[in-house]
């Protein structure tokens, strides 16, 4: 009987933790933009709010060096190959000191796409970038650009994946 009570208490504790984690998530949605996504922690702070003239949104995880997110909408040629879009976009970061491209990965969430990882140096600190290219339709790709110190961004990977997985059109 004690064993059953113990299992019941463990089950209640796990459910409480799951509920607390779900409550900690907040959703981004704005009438100016066509998308929404969930933030896994309250530590993500909006630094740039989208407007009619600037539809981009930016978030910082504590400090900009720890984690920085920008969301951009790209208009591409009809059925453009995603690896070509990534190559075009990567040309903007190739000039950073110490730039090293890492592998490209397939990614699936509410939208499908690819992830491009790279490393560079800024102010003598090892930095990293993780860009999610999510195809919304044949001519639209959303880019979620995460950057930050290499170790910090690596520890945030479950959160960056979660944000990209929940990214969807309204």
Secondary structure, 3 states (H helix, E strand, C coil): CHHHHHHHHHHHHHHHHHHHHHHHCEEEECCCCCEEEEECCCCEEEEECCCCCCCCEEEEECCCCCCEEEEEEEECCCCCCHHHHHHHHHCCCCCCCCCEEEEEEEEECCCEEEEEEEEEEECCEEEEEEEEEEEEECCEEEEEEEEEEHHHHHHCHHHHHHHHHHCEEC
